[in-house]
Amino acid sequence: MADRPMNRRSLLRQASGFAAAGGLGLYRNLSIAAASNAGHPLAPQPGHFQAKAKNLIVFFMTGGISHLDTFDYKPKLQKDHDKSVGKQKVLASPYKFRPRGESGKMVSELFEHVGGVVDDLCFLHTVHGDSAGHSAATLGMHTGSVTIPLPSLGSWVSYGLGTLNTNLPSYVVLAAKEPYNGFQAWDSNFLPAYHKGVRVIPGRDPLPDVKSPVESVSRRELEGLMLRDLNAAHLSARDGDEVLASRMATFETAYGLMREAPEAFDIARETRPTLELYGADANEPGSFAAQCLVARRLVERGVRVVELFDVGSNSNWDSHNDIGDHVALSKNVDRPIAALITDLKQRGMLDETLIVACSEFGRTPWQDLTPVGRGHHSKCFTCFFAGGGTRRAHSHGISDEYGDGPAEDPVHVHDFHATILRLMGLDHTRLTYRYSGRDFRLTDVYGNVVESVIA
């Protein structure tokens, strides 16, 4: 899928033809409208395959959540606590595990609520990356590169599929605090700028200055049309100027935000049972619970990709000194994540929404700076999927007896990305963009789809 020229006729023909064939289901009329909107560059696009999921929600647990204290139970780790293995000493998990759901999946007490929906989850227990440093590993999990910044996963999905609502960004990032690498984690890099993630800082005023100062709707629309015509005339004299085209598209999205964003972010419109599902924290606009509820509202309104960062580059899951730090961190995300899965399922949206939960790496089976701390561990860690055409109550891959490395079916980060793209209807080998004389892709020249996780 090479770079597409911004041509109104071709976009309209492609999107409306695909919609007429049923490829966009309930979004048929919306896709045609988006395509006819002066050939909007974010108009819905068909993928390479029949997609399992229409939307993507990513949870990123910053700092390195421990697989050994959450979802990858290791009896030998418990048995050999404080035993020397080479030059290292074993650290058993201080948390209790018990079988959950009909599948009997062993889940730690840290994720009591997620354990309640474990039969809707699909675990990958042998994910491994190319760096054990926070910045490089965060970059790798988002862009496939641990060396130089490249376009992010969300930007690639936006580029490949467009959006289902051009009045809202195709890719929204909910981040109260900056993660490692800051905006590079959601940047579009050399892809057109309108595919970049739009960061929203959760709180009572997540999008300041979004309300139009023009009171008259008819006057505001007239001004918008005049500005659009003026910009179009300016662009026509500068054919192929992608920076200018991107800026115009961004202005159009900003104009749409004035109309739709206030309603989309207003969780007070939710019913009491829904708010109670997410917990008391949902009433606090800056909470992670509120962010999860906003994420559902955004995908419900056609936003293609939403990513949520639970914490920033400080005071996170980086438990070198005390794995007990995981208690407060898990409490912050446990119920909201489970609630979002339940909420989507109740609304019939889980099958078409792919949920991905991950971290930049896991944590060691060994004692680190103190006898109760764990270090960085990129050799083997756990991520999970939910919905979006993934297998329910399934675990892929087996780590060794200490959870130190893959014993069966390793999954590299490139495989992880290839699988996400496949579930979204995209072939990672064909989703390319020519830049500086080379065809780039999210997975570089690597990656294999993990077929066993696809339902």
N, C-alpha and C positions, 0 to 999 in steps of 0.2 A: 504494500500500500504506500505508494510514493506520495510526495507532496501534491495536494490538489489545488489547481488554480481557482481563484475565487470567481466563478462564473455562475451567474444567476440561473441561466437556462439549464445548465448541466446539473446543478444542485437541485433545482425544482424537479427535473425529470427523474433523477436518481431517487430522491427522498419520497416523492409522491408515488412513484412506481413501486418502490419497496413497501410503502404503507398500504397501497392497494392490494398487494399480495399477502397482506396480513402480517408482515414482518414486525410491525410495531404494535400490533394488537390494539389495545385501548387508546394508544397515543396516535392513531391514524390521522385524525383531523389536526392535532397539534403539530405533527411532523410536516404536514403539507403547509400549514400556516407558517411554520418556522422557515421552511425552504423558500416560500414565496416572499418572505420578508427581506426583499432586496437581495436574495441569495445569501442569507446570513451564513457566515463561515462556520457557525456552530450548529447548523441544521443537522437533524438526525441522519446518520449514515448507516448503511447495512454493514454488518461484520463479515467475516470470512465464512462463518458457520452459523447454524441456528443457535442463538445464544441460550444458555441456561439461565442467565441472570440479566436483568436490564439495568440494575443499579449496584453500586459497590459502596459498602461502608467499612472503613478500616479503623480498628482500635490499635493505637501504638502505645505500648507501655514503656515509657522512656527510662533508660538506665540499665536494663537487663534483668527481667523477671526470672526467678529461679524455677526451672522445670522440675527440679527435684523436690520442691516444697509445694507444688501445686497440682500438676497433672501426670507426672511420670514417676509413679511409685516404685521404689527399689528396696525390697526386703533386705538385700545384702548390705545396702548402705546403712540401714538401721542396725543390723546385726554387728557390723564391723566398726561402729563408732569409736573414734580415737585410735584406731589401728593404723600403723604406718604402712603405706604402700609406696615403695621407693623412698623418696625424700619428703613425701606428703602424708598428712594425717587425714583420715576419713572424718567427715562431719555428717552425722545423721540428721534427718529432718526433725525439728522440734514439734512439728505439726502432725496431728492425727489424720489418717486417711481412712476412708470407708467406701464400700461399693455403693454406687448411686445409679438410679434408673433401672429399667429392665435389663439394660446391657451389663450392669454390675461394674461399670467403669470406676476404678479407684480415683477418688478426688479428695484433695486436702480440705481441711476445715476452713482454710483461708477463702475458699470459694463455695460457700454453703449454698448460695442462690444459683450460681452457675451450675453447680452440681444438680440442682433441681431440673435443669433443662439439658442435662448431659446427653440424653438420647437424641437431641437435635444437632449435636456437634460432631465434627469430623476432625480428629487430631492428626497432626504430623509430628512424630516424636523424634525424627532424625534430621531436622533442618540444620544445615551448617553453612557458615559464611567464610569470608576471606580475611577478616580482620577481627581482632579482639580489643580494638580501641573504640571508644564511644563514637567519635566523630566519623571515622571511616566506616564503621559498621552501620551506623544510622544512614549514612549516604548509600551504602550498599543495599540495605533493605528497601530504600526508597527509589534508587536510581539504577541499581545493578552494578554500580561502579564504586569501588572503595578508594579510588585515587583522584579522579577529576570529577567535578559536578557535571551531571548529565540530566536530561529530562526525567521527571519523576513518574512513578507508576500512574498516578492520577492524571497527569498531563498526557501520557500515552493513551490512556483509555478515552480521554476527552478528544484527542486527535483522531483516534480510530473510529469513534462512534458518535461524536457530537453530543448534543444535549437534547432533552425532551421538553425544555422550557427555556427559551432564549431570554426571558425576562429575569432569570436568575443565573448566577454563574454555573458553568458546567461542573466545576470542581471547587468545593468549599472545604476549608480547613478550620476546625474549631480548636483553638489552642490558647488557653488562658496565659500560658508562659511559653517562651521560646524553647524548642528542643535543641539538641546539639545540631549544629550546622544552620540553625535558623531557617530562613526562607528557602535555602537550597534543598530542603527536604520536600518541598512542594513546587519547586520552580519548573518552568517549561523549558528553560535554557534556550537551545536553538530552535525549538518548536515555536510556532507563532504565539505571541504573548497572551492571546485570549485563552490559551489552554493552561495557563498558570493557575495554581490554586489560590483562591481568594481567602485570606486569613480573616477570621472573625474572632474577636476577643470576647468571650462570653461575659455577660453581665446585664445590667438593666438597660444599657444603651449599646448593643453589640454593633450597630451600624450608625455611628454618629453622622449627622448632616444628610441623612438619606431622605428626609422629608423635603418636598419641593417648596420653595418660597412663593411659587406662583399658585394662587388660590383657584383660579379658573381652570377647569380641566380642558375645556376647548382651546383656551389660549396656550396652555402648556403643550397640548398635542400639536398645535400649529407651529409653535416654536421648535418642537422636536423635528417635525417634518422639514421645516426650512433649514435647520442645521444639518439634517441628514442629506438634503439635496446639495447644500453647499460643500459638505465633505465629499460627497460622491463626485462632484465636478472637479474638486481638487485632486482626488485620487485618480480620476480618468486621465489626467495630464501627467501622472506619475505611475504608469503601469508597472505592476510587479513590486511596488514598495510595500513589503510585508509589515514593516514597522508602522507605517501610516495606516495600513488596513487593520492591524491589530488595535491601534489606538481608537480607530473608529468603532470597531466591534466592542471595545471596552466601554466607550461612551454609551452605546446602545444598551449594553447590559446594565450600566449604571442608571440609565433612564428607566429601564424595566424594574430595577430594584426599588425605585421610588414608589412604584405601584404595588409590588407584591411582597417585598421583604418584610415590611412591618407586620403583615398578617402571618407570614410564614414563621417568624420568630416569636410570635405571641403565644406562648404556651398556656396563658391564662384561658385561652379558648377551649382547652381540653376538658373533658368531663372529669368529675371527681374520681370515679373508679380508675381512670387512666392515670391520673396524678398519684393516686394511692399505690398503684402498681409500681411506679418508679421510686416510691418512698418519700419521706418528709423532705429530703433535700431537693426534690423537684421544684419546690416552691421558691428556692433560691436561684435566681437566674444565672449566677456564675458557677453553679455546681456541675459536677460531671453528670448527675442524673438529669438535670435540665438540658445539658448538651446532647445526651442520648435521645431525649424526647424531641429536641430540635432536629436531630439527624433524621428521625422518622418523618417529621413534617417536611423536611427538605426533599427526601427521595420521593415522598408522596406527591410532591409538586413538580417532579420532573428533573431534579438535580441528579446528574449522572453519578458523581463520586463525592462522598463525604468522608473526611478523615478526622478522627478525634485523638488528640494527645492528652493523656490524663494528667501529666505533670511536665515540668520543664527540665532543664539541664542541671538543676540543683535539687537536693532533697527528693531524690527519686528512688528507683528500685536498685540502685548501685550499693548493695549491702555488704561492703568489704568488712565492716566492723561488727555488724550484728544483723543476722538474718531475721531477727525479730522486727526489723523495720518493715517487713512485708505485711505485718498485721494491719497497720493504719492504711497502707497503700491499697491493699486488697479490699478493705472495707469501703474505700472510696469508689471502687469500680464494680465490685461483685454484683450488688443488686441492680444497678443501672443496666449493666450488660445483659443480665438475665431478663430484665424487664423489657428491654428493646426486642430481644428475640421472641419473647412471649407476645408482645404487642404486635409485632409484624405477623406472627403466626395467626393471631386472632383476627387480623384484618385481611388475611389471605395474601399477604405481601412477602412472606418469607421465601417462597419458592422463586420469586423473581428478584430477590435482593441477596447478594452475596455478602456475608459478613466475614471479615478477616481479623483475627486478633494475633498480634505478634509483638516482638521486642527486638532490639538490635542483636541480642545474643542471650544466652542463658547464664547460669552460674556454676561454678566448679563443685564437684563432689567433695572437695578438700577444704580444710580450714585455711583461712587467708590471713589477713592482718591480725586477727584475733582468733581464738579457738571457736568463736561462734559466728564468724563472718565467712562469706564466700566471694571468690574472685570472678573475673570475667571469663566467659566460656563460649567460644564461637564454634567449637568442634561438634557440638550436638546440643540442640535445644528444641523446645516444643512451641508450635503455633497451632491455631485451630481455625476451622471454617465453620460456618453455619449457613443453611439455606443455599439459594443460588444454584441448585442442581448438584450439591455435594451429597455424599452418602451420609445417612444418619447413623448415629451410634457406631461409628467406625474409627479405628486407629490404624494409621499407616506407619510402618517402620517400627523397629525395636532397638532401643539403645542397649548398651552392654550392662552388665550387672551393677555397675556403679553410676550409670548414666553419663559416662565420660565420653563415649563416642558411639557412632552407629554400629549396631551388630547386624542389622538387616535393613535393606532398602533405604540408603541415604538419600536425602533431598537437599541439593544445593540451592542457594538463594535464586539462581537462574531457573531452576526447575520450579521453584515456588512461584516465581513471576510468570513463567510460561503457563502454569496451571491456572492462575488467576485470569490471565488473558483468555485462555481457552474457554473458561466458564462464562466469560463475557462475550464469547462469540468471535474472538480474534486469534489468528495464527501468529504466534510470536516471531516466526521466521519471515512472515510477510508484512508485518507491521513495521515499516521502515521509513526513514526520512533522510534524504540526501543532503548532507551538509559538508562543506569544505572538501568536496570530491569523494566522499565516502557515504555509503548507506549505513546509517546507524539504526540500532534497535535496542529495546530495553534489555534483552538478554545477551547482547553483544553477539558472539558466534557460538554460544553455548545453549544449554537448557533443553530439558525433556519434560513433557507434560506427565504429571503423576496420574495416570489413567485410573488407578484404583480408587481415587477419592471422588470420581465423578459418578453420579447415580445413573 
